[in-house]
Amino acid sequence: MPKTFLTAEWRKLIMAQYDVAPEMLAPWLPRGLELDLFQGRCYVSLVGFLFDRVRLKGLPIPFHTRFEEVNLRFYVAHTAPDGTRRRGVVFIREFVPRAAITFVANTFYEEPYVTLPTLSSIVKSPQSLDVQYSWKHRDRWHSLGVEASFAAQPIAAGSEEEFITEHYWGYTRRGNGSTSAYEVQHPRWETYPILRHTLDVDFGALYGEAFEALNGQKPASVLLAEGSPVSVLSGSGESIA
Protein backbone atom coordinates (compact mmCIF):
# COMPACT_ATOMS: atom_id res chain seq x y z
CA MET A 1 0.00 0.00 0.00
CA PRO A 2 1.55 3.36 -0.98
CA LYS A 3 2.52 5.59 1.92
CA THR A 4 3.39 9.27 1.95
CA PHE A 5 7.12 9.49 2.46
CA LEU A 6 7.64 13.21 1.97
CA THR A 7 5.45 16.30 1.84
CA ALA A 8 6.62 19.75 0.81
CA GLU A 9 5.83 22.75 -1.31
CA TRP A 10 7.54 23.24 -4.66
CA ARG A 11 7.36 26.95 -5.48
CA LYS A 12 8.36 29.29 -8.30
CA LEU A 13 9.70 26.64 -10.68
CA ILE A 14 11.76 27.99 -13.58
CA MET A 15 11.88 25.35 -16.32
CA ALA A 16 14.08 25.85 -19.40
CA GLN A 17 13.57 23.27 -22.18
CA TYR A 18 16.24 22.20 -24.66
CA ASP A 19 15.53 20.17 -27.79
CA VAL A 20 18.02 17.29 -28.06
CA ALA A 21 18.53 14.18 -30.18
CA PRO A 22 16.89 11.15 -28.49
CA GLU A 23 20.06 9.06 -28.86
CA MET A 24 21.89 11.58 -26.68
CA LEU A 25 19.90 10.36 -23.67
CA ALA A 26 20.36 6.64 -24.27
CA PRO A 27 23.13 6.26 -21.62
CA TRP A 28 20.80 7.69 -18.94
CA LEU A 29 17.58 5.86 -19.90
CA PRO A 30 16.73 3.30 -17.20
CA ARG A 31 15.64 -0.19 -18.13
CA GLY A 32 11.98 -0.68 -19.04
CA LEU A 33 11.33 2.95 -19.98
CA GLU A 34 10.83 4.81 -23.25
CA LEU A 35 11.42 8.47 -24.01
CA ASP A 36 8.29 10.62 -23.82
CA LEU A 37 8.26 13.12 -26.69
CA PHE A 38 6.21 16.27 -27.22
CA GLN A 39 5.05 16.47 -30.83
CA GLY A 40 8.13 14.50 -31.86
CA ARG A 41 10.54 16.67 -29.87
CA CYS A 42 12.82 15.24 -27.19
CA TYR A 43 13.40 17.63 -24.29
CA VAL A 44 15.73 18.00 -21.38
CA SER A 45 14.77 20.64 -18.83
CA LEU A 46 16.94 22.70 -16.52
CA VAL A 47 14.75 23.33 -13.47
CA GLY A 48 15.28 25.62 -10.48
CA PHE A 49 12.78 25.88 -7.66
CA LEU A 50 12.23 26.48 -3.95
CA PHE A 51 11.76 23.37 -1.80
CA ASP A 52 9.72 24.60 1.19
CA ARG A 53 7.97 23.23 4.30
CA VAL A 54 9.66 19.86 3.92
CA ARG A 55 8.47 17.03 6.15
CA LEU A 56 9.71 13.43 6.14
CA LYS A 57 6.99 11.03 7.26
CA GLY A 58 5.15 14.00 8.77
CA LEU A 59 8.11 15.38 10.74
CA PRO A 60 10.08 18.55 9.99
CA ILE A 61 13.87 18.10 9.96
CA PRO A 62 15.65 21.04 11.65
CA PHE A 63 17.50 23.31 9.17
CA HIS A 64 16.20 21.22 6.25
CA THR A 65 12.70 22.60 5.73
CA ARG A 66 13.49 25.25 3.11
CA PHE A 67 16.18 25.21 0.41
CA GLU A 68 16.77 25.58 -3.32
CA GLU A 69 17.06 22.73 -5.81
CA VAL A 70 18.38 22.85 -9.37
CA ASN A 71 18.12 19.75 -11.55
CA LEU A 72 18.51 18.59 -15.12
CA ARG A 73 15.87 16.07 -16.17
CA PHE A 74 14.28 14.38 -19.15
CA TYR A 75 10.87 12.86 -19.86
CA VAL A 76 9.97 9.18 -20.00
CA ALA A 77 7.04 6.80 -19.86
CA HIS A 78 6.43 3.26 -18.62
CA THR A 79 3.54 0.94 -19.33
CA ALA A 80 2.48 -0.66 -16.04
CA PRO A 81 1.32 -4.31 -15.82
CA ASP A 82 -2.31 -3.16 -15.81
CA GLY A 83 -1.76 -1.33 -19.11
CA THR A 84 -1.64 2.16 -17.57
CA ARG A 85 0.91 4.48 -19.19
CA ARG A 86 2.80 6.28 -16.45
CA ARG A 87 4.56 9.45 -17.58
CA GLY A 88 7.52 10.53 -15.50
CA VAL A 89 11.00 12.02 -15.34
CA VAL A 90 14.58 10.84 -14.95
CA PHE A 91 17.15 13.12 -13.34
CA ILE A 92 20.64 13.59 -14.74
CA ARG A 93 21.77 15.46 -11.62
CA GLU A 94 20.13 17.31 -8.73
CA PHE A 95 21.88 20.10 -6.80
CA VAL A 96 20.88 21.02 -3.23
CA PRO A 97 22.70 22.95 -0.47
CA ARG A 98 22.09 20.40 2.32
CA ALA A 99 24.57 17.52 2.69
CA ALA A 100 22.11 15.44 4.73
CA ILE A 101 19.60 15.51 1.85
CA THR A 102 22.31 14.35 -0.54
CA PHE A 103 23.42 11.56 1.82
CA VAL A 104 19.93 10.14 2.25
CA ALA A 105 19.08 10.42 -1.47
CA ASN A 106 22.37 8.83 -2.59
CA THR A 107 22.57 6.12 0.06
CA PHE A 108 19.02 4.83 0.25
CA TYR A 109 17.47 5.78 -3.12
CA GLU A 110 20.48 6.09 -5.47
CA GLU A 111 19.20 9.47 -6.66
CA PRO A 112 21.93 11.60 -8.31
CA TYR A 113 22.08 14.41 -5.72
CA VAL A 114 25.12 16.64 -5.29
CA THR A 115 25.66 19.23 -2.54
CA LEU A 116 26.54 22.73 -3.77
CA PRO A 117 26.10 26.27 -2.42
CA THR A 118 22.83 27.79 -3.71
CA LEU A 119 21.06 31.13 -3.61
CA SER A 120 17.60 32.32 -4.61
CA SER A 121 15.84 35.64 -5.11
CA ILE A 122 12.09 36.15 -5.49
CA VAL A 123 11.06 39.80 -5.87
CA LYS A 124 7.43 40.82 -6.39
CA SER A 125 6.20 44.16 -7.65
CA PRO A 126 2.82 45.37 -8.97
CA GLN A 127 4.16 45.02 -12.52
CA SER A 128 6.30 41.87 -12.49
CA LEU A 129 7.71 38.88 -10.68
CA ASP A 130 11.50 38.39 -10.76
CA VAL A 131 12.84 34.95 -9.82
CA GLN A 132 16.46 33.78 -9.90
CA TYR A 133 18.34 30.69 -8.77
CA SER A 134 22.13 30.51 -8.52
CA TRP A 135 24.47 27.66 -7.64
CA LYS A 136 28.25 27.41 -7.29
CA HIS A 137 30.20 24.56 -8.85
CA ARG A 138 33.90 24.65 -8.03
CA ASP A 139 34.80 28.33 -8.41
CA ARG A 140 32.01 29.38 -10.79
CA TRP A 141 28.50 30.62 -10.08
CA HIS A 142 25.77 29.52 -12.51
CA SER A 143 22.33 31.13 -12.69
CA LEU A 144 18.83 30.78 -14.10
CA GLY A 145 16.40 33.68 -13.91
CA VAL A 146 13.17 35.10 -15.31
CA GLU A 147 11.09 38.26 -15.25
CA ALA A 148 7.39 37.41 -15.59
CA SER A 149 4.01 39.09 -15.58
CA PHE A 150 2.57 39.04 -12.09
CA ALA A 151 -0.75 37.28 -12.78
CA ALA A 152 -0.58 33.47 -12.98
CA GLN A 153 -2.70 31.76 -15.64
CA PRO A 154 -4.16 28.25 -16.05
CA ILE A 155 -2.23 25.83 -18.24
CA ALA A 156 -3.98 25.08 -21.54
CA ALA A 157 -4.85 21.47 -22.35
CA GLY A 158 -2.53 19.95 -24.93
CA SER A 159 0.09 22.67 -24.54
CA GLU A 160 3.82 22.28 -24.11
CA GLU A 161 3.43 23.68 -20.61
CA GLU A 162 1.02 20.85 -19.80
CA PHE A 163 3.47 18.29 -21.15
CA ILE A 164 6.36 19.65 -19.07
CA THR A 165 4.44 19.96 -15.80
CA GLU A 166 2.16 16.90 -15.97
CA HIS A 167 4.65 14.09 -15.31
CA TYR A 168 3.76 12.43 -12.02
CA TRP A 169 6.35 9.65 -11.67
CA GLY A 170 10.05 9.63 -10.89
CA TYR A 171 12.25 6.81 -12.19
CA THR A 172 15.73 5.87 -11.01
CA ARG A 173 18.25 3.38 -12.37
CA ARG A 174 19.57 1.35 -9.42
CA GLY A 175 23.05 -0.09 -9.05
CA ASN A 176 21.81 -3.63 -9.78
CA GLY A 177 20.42 -2.50 -13.15
CA SER A 178 16.76 -2.42 -12.14
CA THR A 179 14.54 0.66 -12.28
CA SER A 180 12.67 1.94 -9.24
CA ALA A 181 9.61 4.20 -9.38
CA TYR A 182 7.87 6.61 -7.05
CA GLU A 183 4.75 8.71 -7.46
CA VAL A 184 4.48 12.48 -6.98
CA GLN A 185 1.03 13.93 -6.35
CA HIS A 186 0.10 17.59 -6.79
CA PRO A 187 -2.76 19.63 -8.24
CA ARG A 188 -2.59 21.14 -11.70
CA TRP A 189 -0.26 24.15 -11.72
CA GLU A 190 -0.55 27.66 -13.10
CA THR A 191 2.19 29.53 -14.97
CA TYR A 192 3.25 33.15 -15.32
CA PRO A 193 3.76 34.73 -18.76
CA ILE A 194 7.50 35.19 -19.28
CA LEU A 195 8.75 38.67 -20.22
CA ARG A 196 12.46 37.78 -20.39
CA HIS A 197 14.87 35.18 -19.14
CA THR A 198 18.59 34.92 -18.38
CA LEU A 199 20.77 31.81 -18.28
CA ASP A 200 24.44 31.67 -17.32
CA VAL A 201 25.21 27.95 -17.22
CA ASP A 202 28.16 25.78 -18.25
CA PHE A 203 26.36 22.52 -19.03
CA GLY A 204 29.57 20.67 -19.86
CA ALA A 205 31.14 21.45 -16.48
CA LEU A 206 27.97 20.60 -14.57
CA TYR A 207 26.70 17.54 -16.44
CA GLY A 208 29.52 16.21 -18.57
CA GLU A 209 30.76 16.36 -22.14
CA ALA A 210 27.52 14.96 -23.59
CA PHE A 211 25.69 18.15 -22.57
CA GLU A 212 28.37 20.66 -23.56
CA ALA A 213 26.56 21.45 -26.82
CA LEU A 214 23.74 23.05 -24.80
CA ASN A 215 26.09 25.93 -23.91
CA GLY A 216 25.55 27.51 -27.32
CA GLN A 217 21.93 26.48 -27.74
CA LYS A 218 18.97 28.73 -27.00
CA PRO A 219 16.22 27.06 -24.98
CA ALA A 220 13.17 26.01 -26.98
CA SER A 221 10.99 27.45 -24.21
CA VAL A 222 11.16 28.82 -20.67
CA LEU A 223 8.30 28.77 -18.21
CA LEU A 224 7.67 29.84 -14.63
CA ALA A 225 5.19 27.69 -12.69
CA GLU A 226 3.77 28.75 -9.34
CA GLY A 227 3.93 25.21 -7.99
CA SER A 228 1.94 23.80 -5.07
CA PRO A 229 2.05 21.43 -2.12
CA VAL A 230 3.33 18.01 -3.22
CA SER A 231 3.35 14.50 -1.76
CA VAL A 232 5.90 11.81 -2.62
CA LEU A 233 4.61 8.28 -2.16
CA SER A 234 6.90 5.38 -1.32
CA GLY A 235 5.77 1.90 -2.22
CA SER A 236 3.64 3.30 -5.04
CA GLY A 237 5.74 1.88 -7.84
CA GLU A 238 7.14 -1.55 -8.62
CA SER A 239 10.73 -2.38 -9.40
CA ILE A 240 10.90 -2.52 -13.19
CA ALA A 241 12.95 -5.44 -14.51
MONOR-V307712 format. One record per residue. N is the residue number from 1. D_LAST is the distance of its C-alpha to the last C-alpha in Angstrom with 2 decimals. Layout:
# MONOR-V307712
n->N d_last->D_LAST
n->N d_last->D_LAST
This chain:
# MONOR-V307712
n->1 d_last->20.20
n->2 d_last->19.75
n->3 d_last->22.37
n->4 d_last->24.05
n->5 d_last->23.34
n->6 d_last->25.45
n->7 d_last->28.22
n->8 d_last->30.16
n->9 d_last->31.93
n->10 d_last->30.80
n->11 d_last->34.08
n->12 d_last->35.57
n->13 d_last->32.47
n->14 d_last->33.46
n->15 d_last->30.86
n->16 d_last->31.69
n->17 d_last->29.72
n->18 d_last->29.62
n->19 d_last->28.96
n->20 d_last->26.94
n->21 d_last->25.72
n->22 d_last->22.05
n->23 d_last->21.60
n->24 d_last->22.75
n->25 d_last->19.54
n->26 d_last->17.20
n->27 d_last->17.06
n->28 d_last->15.92
n->29 d_last->13.35
n->30 d_last->9.89
n->31 d_last->6.92
n->32 d_last->6.64
n->33 d_last->10.15
n->34 d_last->13.63
n->35 d_last->16.91
n->36 d_last->19.13
n->37 d_last->22.69
n->38 d_last->26.05
n->39 d_last->28.44
n->40 d_last->26.86
n->41 d_last->27.03
n->42 d_last->24.25
n->43 d_last->25.06
n->44 d_last->24.58
n->45 d_last->26.49
n->46 d_last->28.49
n->47 d_last->28.84
n->48 d_last->31.40
n->49 d_last->32.06
n->50 d_last->33.63
n->51 d_last->31.51
n->52 d_last->34.05
n->53 d_last->34.64
n->54 d_last->31.47
n->55 d_last->30.85
n->56 d_last->28.16
n->57 d_last->27.94
n->58 d_last->31.32
n->59 d_last->33.08
n->60 d_last->34.40
n->61 d_last->33.97
n->62 d_last->37.32
n->63 d_last->37.52
n->64 d_last->33.94
n->65 d_last->34.58
n->66 d_last->35.39
n->67 d_last->34.24
n->68 d_last->33.19
n->69 d_last->29.77
n->70 d_last->29.26
n->71 d_last->25.88
n->72 d_last->24.67
n->73 d_last->21.76
n->74 d_last->20.40
n->75 d_last->19.17
n->76 d_last->15.89
n->77 d_last->14.60
n->78 d_last->11.62
n->79 d_last->12.35
n->80 d_last->11.61
n->81 d_last->11.76
n->82 d_last->15.49
n->83 d_last->15.95
n->84 d_last->16.73
n->85 d_last->16.28
n->86 d_last->15.63
n->87 d_last->17.36
n->88 d_last->16.90
n->89 d_last->17.58
n->90 d_last->16.36
n->91 d_last->19.06
n->92 d_last->20.52
n->93 d_last->22.86
n->94 d_last->24.55
n->95 d_last->28.12
n->96 d_last->29.83
n->97 d_last->33.13
n->98 d_last->32.16
n->99 d_last->30.95
n->100 d_last->29.83
n->101 d_last->27.40
n->102 d_last->25.96
n->103 d_last->25.79
n->104 d_last->23.92
n->105 d_last->21.42
n->106 d_last->20.84
n->107 d_last->20.94
n->108 d_last->18.98
n->109 d_last->16.62
n->110 d_last->16.47
n->111 d_last->17.97
n->112 d_last->20.23
n->113 d_last->23.54
n->114 d_last->26.85
n->115 d_last->30.22
n->116 d_last->33.06
n->117 d_last->36.39
n->118 d_last->36.30
n->119 d_last->39.01
n->120 d_last->39.31
n->121 d_last->42.24
n->122 d_last->42.56
n->123 d_last->46.09
n->124 d_last->47.29
n->125 d_last->50.53
n->126 d_last->52.10
n->127 d_last->51.25
n->128 d_last->47.82
n->129 d_last->44.79
n->130 d_last->44.02
n->131 d_last->40.65
n->132 d_last->39.64
n->133 d_last->36.98
n->134 d_last->37.58
n->135 d_last->35.71
n->136 d_last->36.95
n->137 d_last->35.06
n->138 d_last->37.23
n->139 d_last->40.67
n->140 d_last->39.86
n->141 d_last->39.51
n->142 d_last->37.29
n->143 d_last->37.80
n->144 d_last->36.69
n->145 d_last->39.28
n->146 d_last->40.54
n->147 d_last->43.74
n->148 d_last->43.22
n->149 d_last->45.43
n->150 d_last->45.73
n->151 d_last->44.89
n->152 d_last->41.22
n->153 d_last->40.37
n->154 d_last->37.81
n->155 d_last->34.96
n->156 d_last->35.60
n->157 d_last->33.20
n->158 d_last->31.51
n->159 d_last->32.50
n->160 d_last->30.72
n->161 d_last->31.24
n->162 d_last->29.35
n->163 d_last->26.40
n->164 d_last->26.34
n->165 d_last->26.81
n->166 d_last->24.85
n->167 d_last->21.23
n->168 d_last->20.25
n->169 d_last->16.72
n->170 d_last->15.77
n->171 d_last->12.48
n->172 d_last->12.15
n->173 d_last->10.51
n->174 d_last->10.76
n->175 d_last->12.66
n->176 d_last->10.20
n->177 d_last->8.15
n->178 d_last->5.41
n->179 d_last->6.68
n->180 d_last->9.08
n->181 d_last->11.41
n->182 d_last->15.05
n->183 d_last->17.81
n->184 d_last->21.20
n->185 d_last->24.16
n->186 d_last->27.47
n->187 d_last->30.24
n->188 d_last->30.91
n->189 d_last->32.52
n->190 d_last->35.77
n->191 d_last->36.59
n->192 d_last->39.79
n->193 d_last->41.43
n->194 d_last->41.26
n->195 d_last->44.67
n->196 d_last->43.62
n->197 d_last->40.93
n->198 d_last->40.93
n->199 d_last->38.24
n->200 d_last->38.95
n->201 d_last->35.67
n->202 d_last->34.92
n->203 d_last->31.33
n->204 d_last->31.41
n->205 d_last->32.52
n->206 d_last->30.06
n->207 d_last->26.84
n->208 d_last->27.56
n->209 d_last->29.16
n->210 d_last->26.66
n->211 d_last->27.99
n->212 d_last->31.63
n->213 d_last->32.55
n->214 d_last->32.16
n->215 d_last->35.28
n->216 d_last->37.52
n->217 d_last->35.70
n->218 d_last->36.87
n->219 d_last->34.29
n->220 d_last->33.83
n->221 d_last->34.34
n->222 d_last->34.85
n->223 d_last->34.72
n->224 d_last->35.66
n->225 d_last->34.08
n->226 d_last->35.77
n->227 d_last->32.60
n->228 d_last->32.64
n->229 d_last->31.53
n->230 d_last->27.74
n->231 d_last->25.54
n->232 d_last->22.10
n->233 d_last->20.25
n->234 d_last->18.10
n->235 d_last->16.01
n->236 d_last->15.90
n->237 d_last->12.24
n->238 d_last->9.14
n->239 d_last->6.35
n->240 d_last->3.80
n->241 d_last->0.00
